[in-house]
Amino acid sequence: VMPYYLHQMDRVKGAAHFEVSVERAHEIMTGLRATLPGYLVPRLVQEIPGMPGKMPL
């Protein structure tokens, strides 16, 4: 299975313990890019209300 997206979570009740800041998500992505080949690095995205589809972060 090829990774496609790494989602910045929507804020929903009961899921706060999974949440990371956008800055921390970028740190995670930097680590992934440093250790994985490009085709295995997912895109960091977030669904923003009113915007069409997933927006890259």
N, CA, C, O and CB atoms as a CASP TS submission, in Angstrom:
PFRMAT TS
TARGET T0000
AUTHOR 0000-0000-0000
METHOD Language model
MODEL 1
PARENT N/A
ATOM      1  N   VAL     1       0.853  -1.174   0.000  1.00  0.00           N
ATOM      2  CA  VAL     1       0.000   0.000   0.000  1.00  0.00           C
ATOM      3  C   VAL     1       0.897   1.234   0.000  1.00  0.00           C
ATOM      4  O   VAL     1       1.761   1.387   0.863  1.00  0.00           O
ATOM      5  CB  VAL     1      -0.970   0.000   1.228  1.00  0.00           C
ATOM      6  N   MET     2       0.684   2.098  -0.964  1.00  0.00           N
ATOM      7  CA  MET     2       1.469   3.326  -1.063  1.00  0.00           C
ATOM      8  C   MET     2       0.797   4.436  -0.255  1.00  0.00           C
ATOM      9  O   MET     2      -0.408   4.644  -0.392  1.00  0.00           O
ATOM     10  CB  MET     2       1.636   3.755  -2.545  1.00  0.00           C
ATOM     11  N   PRO     3       1.546   5.149   0.581  1.00  0.00           N
ATOM     12  CA  PRO     3       0.947   6.258   1.332  1.00  0.00           C
ATOM     13  C   PRO     3       0.612   7.392   0.372  1.00  0.00           C
ATOM     14  O   PRO     3       1.401   7.709  -0.518  1.00  0.00           O
ATOM     15  CB  PRO     3       1.905   6.757   2.456  1.00  0.00           C
ATOM     16  N   TYR     4      -0.543   7.997   0.547  1.00  0.00           N
ATOM     17  CA  TYR     4      -0.964   9.059  -0.350  1.00  0.00           C
ATOM     18  C   TYR     4      -1.100  10.379   0.395  1.00  0.00           C
ATOM     19  O   TYR     4      -0.550  11.397  -0.025  1.00  0.00           O
ATOM     20  CB  TYR     4      -2.281   8.693  -1.022  1.00  0.00           C
ATOM     21  N   TYR     5      -1.833  10.359   1.499  1.00  0.00           N
ATOM     22  CA  TYR     5      -2.056  11.564   2.293  1.00  0.00           C
ATOM     23  C   TYR     5      -1.697  11.332   3.748  1.00  0.00           C
ATOM     24  O   TYR     5      -1.885  10.239   4.282  1.00  0.00           O
ATOM     25  CB  TYR     5      -3.507  12.019   2.178  1.00  0.00           C
ATOM     26  N   LEU     6      -1.178  12.376   4.381  1.00  0.00           N
ATOM     27  CA  LEU     6      -1.087  12.461   5.828  1.00  0.00           C
ATOM     28  C   LEU     6      -1.983  13.638   6.181  1.00  0.00           C
ATOM     29  O   LEU     6      -1.682  14.781   5.838  1.00  0.00           O
ATOM     30  CB  LEU     6       0.424  12.649   6.352  1.00  0.00           C
ATOM     31  N   HIS     7      -3.081  13.356   6.865  1.00  0.00           N
ATOM     32  CA  HIS     7      -4.099  14.371   7.131  1.00  0.00           C
ATOM     33  C   HIS     7      -3.839  15.121   8.424  1.00  0.00           C
ATOM     34  O   HIS     7      -3.526  14.516   9.450  1.00  0.00           O
ATOM     35  CB  HIS     7      -5.467  13.735   7.182  1.00  0.00           C
ATOM     36  N   GLN     8      -3.969  16.441   8.374  1.00  0.00           N
ATOM     37  CA  GLN     8      -4.064  17.248   9.579  1.00  0.00           C
ATOM     38  C   GLN     8      -5.520  17.116  10.008  1.00  0.00           C
ATOM     39  O   GLN     8      -6.427  17.492   9.266  1.00  0.00           O
ATOM     40  CB  GLN     8      -3.625  18.777   9.339  1.00  0.00           C
ATOM     41  N   MET     9      -5.738  16.588  11.192  1.00  0.00           N
ATOM     42  CA  MET     9      -7.091  16.215  11.627  1.00  0.00           C
ATOM     43  C   MET     9      -8.064  17.378  11.703  1.00  0.00           C
ATOM     44  O   MET     9      -7.679  18.518  11.966  1.00  0.00           O
ATOM     45  CB  MET     9      -7.022  15.561  12.963  1.00  0.00           C
ATOM     46  N   ASP    10      -9.335  17.069  11.466  1.00  0.00           N
ATOM     47  CA  ASP    10     -10.409  17.989  11.806  1.00  0.00           C
ATOM     48  C   ASP    10     -10.569  17.925  13.318  1.00  0.00           C
ATOM     49  O   ASP    10     -10.414  16.860  13.914  1.00  0.00           O
ATOM     50  CB  ASP    10     -11.758  17.632  11.056  1.00  0.00           C
ATOM     51  N   ARG    11     -10.876  19.051  13.937  1.00  0.00           N
ATOM     52  CA  ARG    11     -11.082  19.051  15.384  1.00  0.00           C
ATOM     53  C   ARG    11     -12.466  18.501  15.688  1.00  0.00           C
ATOM     54  O   ARG    11     -13.482  19.124  15.377  1.00  0.00           O
ATOM     55  CB  ARG    11     -10.914  20.478  15.975  1.00  0.00           C
ATOM     56  N   VAL    12     -12.488  17.333  16.297  1.00  0.00           N
ATOM     57  CA  VAL    12     -13.745  16.701  16.685  1.00  0.00           C
ATOM     58  C   VAL    12     -13.644  16.256  18.135  1.00  0.00           C
ATOM     59  O   VAL    12     -12.562  15.952  18.637  1.00  0.00           O
ATOM     60  CB  VAL    12     -14.081  15.498  15.757  1.00  0.00           C
ATOM     61  N   LYS    13     -14.778  16.225  18.784  1.00  0.00           N
ATOM     62  CA  LYS    13     -14.835  15.839  20.189  1.00  0.00           C
ATOM     63  C   LYS    13     -14.309  14.415  20.369  1.00  0.00           C
ATOM     64  O   LYS    13     -14.643  13.511  19.603  1.00  0.00           O
ATOM     65  CB  LYS    13     -16.277  15.954  20.726  1.00  0.00           C
ATOM     66  N   GLY    14     -13.486  14.240  21.390  1.00  0.00           N
ATOM     67  CA  GLY    14     -12.977  12.918  21.719  1.00  0.00           C
ATOM     68  C   GLY    14     -11.714  12.508  20.990  1.00  0.00           C
ATOM     69  O   GLY    14     -11.210  11.406  21.207  1.00  0.00           O
ATOM     70  N   ALA    15     -11.184  13.379  20.121  1.00  0.00           N
ATOM     71  CA  ALA    15      -9.994  13.000  19.355  1.00  0.00           C
ATOM     72  C   ALA    15      -8.798  13.914  19.626  1.00  0.00           C
ATOM     73  O   ALA    15      -7.795  13.845  18.917  1.00  0.00           O
ATOM     74  CB  ALA    15     -10.312  13.012  17.875  1.00  0.00           C
ATOM     75  N   ALA    16      -8.897  14.759  20.636  1.00  0.00           N
ATOM     76  CA  ALA    16      -7.827  15.726  20.910  1.00  0.00           C
ATOM     77  C   ALA    16      -6.491  15.050  21.196  1.00  0.00           C
ATOM     78  O   ALA    16      -5.438  15.627  20.924  1.00  0.00           O
ATOM     79  CB  ALA    16      -8.210  16.606  22.085  1.00  0.00           C
ATOM     80  N   HIS    17      -6.517  13.852  21.734  1.00  0.00           N
ATOM     81  CA  HIS    17      -5.262  13.164  22.061  1.00  0.00           C
ATOM     82  C   HIS    17      -4.500  12.722  20.807  1.00  0.00           C
ATOM     83  O   HIS    17      -3.338  12.330  20.910  1.00  0.00           O
ATOM     84  CB  HIS    17      -5.547  11.950  22.942  1.00  0.00           C
ATOM     85  N   PHE    18      -5.123  12.777  19.634  1.00  0.00           N
ATOM     86  CA  PHE    18      -4.442  12.455  18.378  1.00  0.00           C
ATOM     87  C   PHE    18      -3.894  13.700  17.684  1.00  0.00           C
ATOM     88  O   PHE    18      -3.119  13.586  16.735  1.00  0.00           O
ATOM     89  CB  PHE    18      -5.394  11.724  17.442  1.00  0.00           C
ATOM     90  N   GLU    19      -4.285  14.874  18.141  1.00  0.00           N
ATOM     91  CA  GLU    19      -3.977  16.116  17.442  1.00  0.00           C
ATOM     92  C   GLU    19      -2.524  16.544  17.632  1.00  0.00           C
ATOM     93  O   GLU    19      -1.974  16.448  18.729  1.00  0.00           O
ATOM     94  CB  GLU    19      -4.898  17.217  17.917  1.00  0.00           C
ATOM     95  N   VAL    20      -1.913  17.017  16.552  1.00  0.00           N
ATOM     96  CA  VAL    20      -0.590  17.649  16.598  1.00  0.00           C
ATOM     97  C   VAL    20      -0.706  19.001  15.907  1.00  0.00           C
ATOM     98  O   VAL    20      -1.567  19.197  15.050  1.00  0.00           O
ATOM     99  CB  VAL    20       0.515  16.748  15.912  1.00  0.00           C
ATOM    100  N   SER    21       0.159  19.924  16.283  1.00  0.00           N
ATOM    101  CA  SER    21       0.140  21.248  15.655  1.00  0.00           C
ATOM    102  C   SER    21       0.629  21.138  14.210  1.00  0.00           C
ATOM    103  O   SER    21       1.255  20.150  13.825  1.00  0.00           O
ATOM    104  CB  SER    21       1.021  22.254  16.456  1.00  0.00           C
ATOM    105  N   VAL    22       0.332  22.160  13.428  1.00  0.00           N
ATOM    106  CA  VAL    22       0.806  22.188  12.038  1.00  0.00           C
ATOM    107  C   VAL    22       2.334  22.201  12.027  1.00  0.00           C
ATOM    108  O   VAL    22       2.959  21.569  11.175  1.00  0.00           O
ATOM    109  CB  VAL    22       0.238  23.431  11.276  1.00  0.00           C
ATOM    110  N   GLU    23       2.932  22.923  12.978  1.00  0.00           N
ATOM    111  CA  GLU    23       4.393  22.966  13.057  1.00  0.00           C
ATOM    112  C   GLU    23       4.964  21.573  13.315  1.00  0.00           C
ATOM    113  O   GLU    23       5.950  21.182  12.690  1.00  0.00           O
ATOM    114  CB  GLU    23       4.843  23.938  14.162  1.00  0.00           C
ATOM    115  N   ARG    24       4.349  20.822  14.234  1.00  0.00           N
ATOM    116  CA  ARG    24       4.813  19.463  14.535  1.00  0.00           C
ATOM    117  C   ARG    24       4.604  18.550  13.327  1.00  0.00           C
ATOM    118  O   ARG    24       5.439  17.688  13.050  1.00  0.00           O
ATOM    119  CB  ARG    24       4.071  18.895  15.771  1.00  0.00           C
ATOM    120  N   ALA    25       3.499  18.733  12.611  1.00  0.00           N
ATOM    121  CA  ALA    25       3.247  17.937  11.404  1.00  0.00           C
ATOM    122  C   ALA    25       4.347  18.181  10.371  1.00  0.00           C
ATOM    123  O   ALA    25       4.788  17.247   9.702  1.00  0.00           O
ATOM    124  CB  ALA    25       1.859  18.277  10.802  1.00  0.00           C
ATOM    125  N   HIS    26       4.790  19.436  10.238  1.00  0.00           N
ATOM    126  CA  HIS    26       5.883  19.747   9.309  1.00  0.00           C
ATOM    127  C   HIS    26       7.191  19.099   9.770  1.00  0.00           C
ATOM    128  O   HIS    26       7.982  18.643   8.944  1.00  0.00           O
ATOM    129  CB  HIS    26       6.064  21.275   9.181  1.00  0.00           C
ATOM    130  N   GLU    27       7.418  19.057  11.083  1.00  0.00           N
ATOM    131  CA  GLU    27       8.613  18.380  11.602  1.00  0.00           C
ATOM    132  C   GLU    27       8.573  16.890  11.265  1.00  0.00           C
ATOM    133  O   GLU    27       9.587  16.309  10.879  1.00  0.00           O
ATOM    134  CB  GLU    27       8.729  18.579  13.134  1.00  0.00           C
ATOM    135  N   ILE    28       7.407  16.281  11.409  1.00  0.00           N
ATOM    136  CA  ILE    28       7.244  14.864  11.077  1.00  0.00           C
ATOM    137  C   ILE    28       7.522  14.645   9.591  1.00  0.00           C
ATOM    138  O   ILE    28       8.208  13.694   9.216  1.00  0.00           O
ATOM    139  CB  ILE    28       5.816  14.374  11.440  1.00  0.00           C
ATOM    140  N   MET    29       6.988  15.528   8.750  1.00  0.00           N
ATOM    141  CA  MET    29       7.211  15.405   7.310  1.00  0.00           C
ATOM    142  C   MET    29       8.693  15.550   6.963  1.00  0.00           C
ATOM    143  O   MET    29       9.196  14.841   6.091  1.00  0.00           O
ATOM    144  CB  MET    29       6.389  16.456   6.555  1.00  0.00           C
ATOM    145  N   THR    30       9.391  16.461   7.636  1.00  0.00           N
ATOM    146  CA  THR    30      10.829  16.622   7.411  1.00  0.00           C
ATOM    147  C   THR    30      11.564  15.328   7.742  1.00  0.00           C
ATOM    148  O   THR    30      12.464  14.915   7.011  1.00  0.00           O
ATOM    149  CB  THR    30      11.387  17.787   8.257  1.00  0.00           C
ATOM    150  N   GLY    31      11.178  14.694   8.842  1.00  0.00           N
ATOM    151  CA  GLY    31      11.780  13.419   9.213  1.00  0.00           C
ATOM    152  C   GLY    31      11.495  12.327   8.202  1.00  0.00           C
ATOM    153  O   GLY    31      12.372  11.524   7.884  1.00  0.00           O
ATOM    154  N   LEU    32      10.268  12.292   7.694  1.00  0.00           N
ATOM    155  CA  LEU    32       9.919  11.295   6.682  1.00  0.00           C
ATOM    156  C   LEU    32      10.729  11.501   5.409  1.00  0.00           C
ATOM    157  O   LEU    32      11.231  10.543   4.821  1.00  0.00           O
ATOM    158  CB  LEU    32       8.421  11.353   6.367  1.00  0.00           C
ATOM    159  N   ARG    33      10.854  12.765   4.984  1.00  0.00           N
ATOM    160  CA  ARG    33      11.616  13.060   3.761  1.00  0.00           C
ATOM    161  C   ARG    33      13.093  12.700   3.906  1.00  0.00           C
ATOM    162  O   ARG    33      13.752  12.345   2.928  1.00  0.00           O
ATOM    163  CB  ARG    33      11.482  14.540   3.401  1.00  0.00           C
ATOM    164  N   ALA    34      13.611  12.794   5.140  1.00  0.00           N
ATOM    165  CA  ALA    34      15.024  12.493   5.377  1.00  0.00           C
ATOM    166  C   ALA    34      15.312  10.996   5.371  1.00  0.00           C
ATOM    167  O   ALA    34      16.449  10.584   5.143  1.00  0.00           O
ATOM    168  CB  ALA    34      15.463  13.087   6.697  1.00  0.00           C
ATOM    169  N   THR    35      14.286  10.180   5.621  1.00  0.00           N
ATOM    170  CA  THR    35      14.537   8.744   5.766  1.00  0.00           C
ATOM    171  C   THR    35      13.897   7.876   4.691  1.00  0.00           C
ATOM    172  O   THR    35      14.294   6.724   4.518  1.00  0.00           O
ATOM    173  CB  THR    35      14.054   8.295   7.093  1.00  0.00           C
ATOM    174  N   LEU    36      12.919   8.402   3.971  1.00  0.00           N
ATOM    175  CA  LEU    36      12.201   7.594   2.989  1.00  0.00           C
ATOM    176  C   LEU    36      12.473   8.074   1.567  1.00  0.00           C
ATOM    177  O   LEU    36      12.751   9.254   1.356  1.00  0.00           O
ATOM    178  CB  LEU    36      10.701   7.625   3.272  1.00  0.00           C
ATOM    179  N   PRO    37      12.395   7.171   0.591  1.00  0.00           N
ATOM    180  CA  PRO    37      12.463   7.621  -0.800  1.00  0.00           C
ATOM    181  C   PRO    37      11.217   8.447  -1.132  1.00  0.00           C
ATOM    182  O   PRO    37      10.159   8.244  -0.535  1.00  0.00           O
ATOM    183  CB  PRO    37      12.594   6.408  -1.771  1.00  0.00           C
ATOM    184  N   GLY    38      11.339   9.357  -2.066  1.00  0.00           N
ATOM    185  CA  GLY    38      10.261  10.284  -2.396  1.00  0.00           C
ATOM    186  C   GLY    38       8.910   9.656  -2.657  1.00  0.00           C
ATOM    187  O   GLY    38       7.886  10.210  -2.258  1.00  0.00           O
ATOM    188  N   TYR    39       8.884   8.503  -3.325  1.00  0.00           N
ATOM    189  CA  TYR    39       7.599   7.891  -3.654  1.00  0.00           C
ATOM    190  C   TYR    39       6.876   7.338  -2.428  1.00  0.00           C
ATOM    191  O   TYR    39       5.695   6.999  -2.516  1.00  0.00           O
ATOM    192  CB  TYR    39       7.804   6.786  -4.661  1.00  0.00           C
ATOM    193  N   LEU    40       7.557   7.239  -1.288  1.00  0.00           N
ATOM    194  CA  LEU    40       6.913   6.754  -0.065  1.00  0.00           C
ATOM    195  C   LEU    40       6.504   7.872   0.888  1.00  0.00           C
ATOM    196  O   LEU    40       5.947   7.600   1.952  1.00  0.00           O
ATOM    197  CB  LEU    40       7.834   5.809   0.648  1.00  0.00           C
ATOM    198  N   VAL    41       6.772   9.127   0.521  1.00  0.00           N
ATOM    199  CA  VAL    41       6.425  10.254   1.390  1.00  0.00           C
ATOM    200  C   VAL    41       5.023  10.743   1.027  1.00  0.00           C
ATOM    201  O   VAL    41       4.789  11.166  -0.105  1.00  0.00           O
ATOM    202  CB  VAL    41       7.472  11.414   1.257  1.00  0.00           C
ATOM    203  N   PRO    42       4.085  10.686   1.986  1.00  0.00           N
ATOM    204  CA  PRO    42       2.726  11.148   1.698  1.00  0.00           C
ATOM    205  C   PRO    42       2.668  12.675   1.630  1.00  0.00           C
ATOM    206  O   PRO    42       3.597  13.362   2.056  1.00  0.00           O
ATOM    207  CB  PRO    42       1.746  10.630   2.763  1.00  0.00           C
ATOM    208  N   ARG    43       1.573  13.187   1.093  1.00  0.00           N
ATOM    209  CA  ARG    43       1.339  14.635   1.054  1.00  0.00           C
ATOM    210  C   ARG    43       0.632  15.042   2.334  1.00  0.00           C
ATOM    211  O   ARG    43      -0.329  14.392   2.747  1.00  0.00           O
ATOM    212  CB  ARG    43       0.500  15.047  -0.202  1.00  0.00           C
ATOM    213  N   LEU    44       1.099  16.118   2.968  1.00  0.00           N
ATOM    214  CA  LEU    44       0.460  16.656   4.167  1.00  0.00           C
ATOM    215  C   LEU    44      -0.681  17.563   3.720  1.00  0.00           C
ATOM    216  O   LEU    44      -0.453  18.561   3.036  1.00  0.00           O
ATOM    217  CB  LEU    44       1.488  17.435   5.070  1.00  0.00           C
ATOM    218  N   VAL    45      -1.901  17.218   4.103  1.00  0.00           N
ATOM    219  CA  VAL    45      -3.079  17.960   3.655  1.00  0.00           C
ATOM    220  C   VAL    45      -4.035  18.207   4.816  1.00  0.00           C
ATOM    221  O   VAL    45      -3.946  17.580   5.871  1.00  0.00           O
ATOM    222  CB  VAL    45      -3.798  17.201   2.531  1.00  0.00           C
ATOM    223  N   GLN    46      -4.954  19.148   4.582  1.00  0.00           N
ATOM    224  CA  GLN    46      -6.026  19.426   5.532  1.00  0.00           C
ATOM    225  C   GLN    46      -7.261  19.828   4.745  1.00  0.00           C
ATOM    226  O   GLN    46      -7.173  20.543   3.747  1.00  0.00           O
ATOM    227  CB  GLN    46      -5.617  20.542   6.548  1.00  0.00           C
ATOM    228  N   GLU    47      -8.415  19.357   5.207  1.00  0.00           N
ATOM    229  CA  GLU    47      -9.674  19.801   4.614  1.00  0.00           C
ATOM    230  C   GLU    47     -10.090  21.075   5.330  1.00  0.00           C
ATOM    231  O   GLU    47     -10.259  21.085   6.549  1.00  0.00           O
ATOM    232  CB  GLU    47     -10.788  18.695   4.718  1.00  0.00           C
ATOM    233  N   ILE    48     -10.254  22.148   4.566  1.00  0.00           N
ATOM    234  CA  ILE    48     -10.614  23.446   5.122  1.00  0.00           C
ATOM    235  C   ILE    48     -12.030  23.772   4.674  1.00  0.00           C
ATOM    236  O   ILE    48     -12.318  23.751   3.477  1.00  0.00           O
ATOM    237  CB  ILE    48      -9.608  24.561   4.677  1.00  0.00           C
ATOM    238  N   PRO    49     -12.932  24.077   5.630  1.00  0.00           N
ATOM    239  CA  PRO    49     -14.314  24.378   5.260  1.00  0.00           C
ATOM    240  C   PRO    49     -14.387  25.489   4.212  1.00  0.00           C
ATOM    241  O   PRO    49     -13.712  26.512   4.326  1.00  0.00           O
ATOM    242  CB  PRO    49     -15.116  24.776   6.500  1.00  0.00           C
ATOM    243  N   GLY    50     -15.211  25.272   3.197  1.00  0.00           N
ATOM    244  CA  GLY    50     -15.402  26.243   2.137  1.00  0.00           C
ATOM    245  C   GLY    50     -14.418  26.115   0.985  1.00  0.00           C
ATOM    246  O   GLY    50     -14.586  26.763  -0.048  1.00  0.00           O
ATOM    247  N   MET    51     -13.403  25.293   1.151  1.00  0.00           N
ATOM    248  CA  MET    51     -12.417  25.106   0.090  1.00  0.00           C
ATOM    249  C   MET    51     -12.715  23.803  -0.642  1.00  0.00           C
ATOM    250  O   MET    51     -13.190  22.844  -0.033  1.00  0.00           O
ATOM    251  CB  MET    51     -10.970  25.099   0.664  1.00  0.00           C
ATOM    252  N   PRO    52     -12.439  23.762  -1.945  1.00  0.00           N
ATOM    253  CA  PRO    52     -12.710  22.535  -2.705  1.00  0.00           C
ATOM    254  C   PRO    52     -11.627  21.485  -2.466  1.00  0.00           C
ATOM    255  O   PRO    52     -10.485  21.670  -2.885  1.00  0.00           O
ATOM    256  CB  PRO    52     -12.813  22.848  -4.206  1.00  0.00           C
ATOM    257  N   GLY    53     -11.963  20.426  -1.820  1.00  0.00           N
ATOM    258  CA  GLY    53     -11.022  19.320  -1.632  1.00  0.00           C
ATOM    259  C   GLY    53      -9.987  19.554  -0.549  1.00  0.00           C
ATOM    260  O   GLY    53     -10.116  20.455   0.280  1.00  0.00           O
ATOM    261  N   LYS    54      -8.966  18.727  -0.576  1.00  0.00           N
ATOM    262  CA  LYS    54      -7.899  18.771   0.420  1.00  0.00           C
ATOM    263  C   LYS    54      -6.864  19.806  -0.004  1.00  0.00           C
ATOM    264  O   LYS    54      -6.474  19.875  -1.169  1.00  0.00           O
ATOM    265  CB  LYS    54      -7.241  17.373   0.597  1.00  0.00           C
ATOM    266  N   MET    55      -6.430  20.602   0.955  1.00  0.00           N
ATOM    267  CA  MET    55      -5.449  21.644   0.674  1.00  0.00           C
ATOM    268  C   MET    55      -4.086  21.225   1.216  1.00  0.00           C
ATOM    269  O   MET    55      -3.990  20.818   2.374  1.00  0.00           O
ATOM    270  CB  MET    55      -5.889  22.996   1.289  1.00  0.00           C
ATOM    271  N   PRO    56      -3.026  21.315   0.402  1.00  0.00           N
ATOM    272  CA  PRO    56      -1.689  20.981   0.896  1.00  0.00           C
ATOM    273  C   PRO    56      -1.241  21.989   1.955  1.00  0.00           C
ATOM    274  O   PRO    56      -1.549  23.177   1.868  1.00  0.00           O
ATOM    275  CB  PRO    56      -0.675  20.943  -0.268  1.00  0.00           C
ATOM    276  N   LEU    57      -0.517  21.498   2.944  1.00  0.00           N
ATOM    277  CA  LEU    57       0.006  22.385   3.997  1.00  0.00           C
ATOM    278  C   LEU    57       1.492  22.598   3.818  1.00  0.00           C
ATOM    279  O   LEU    57       2.113  23.313   4.604  1.00  0.00           O
ATOM    280  CB  LEU    57      -0.278  21.808   5.396  1.00  0.00           C
TER
END
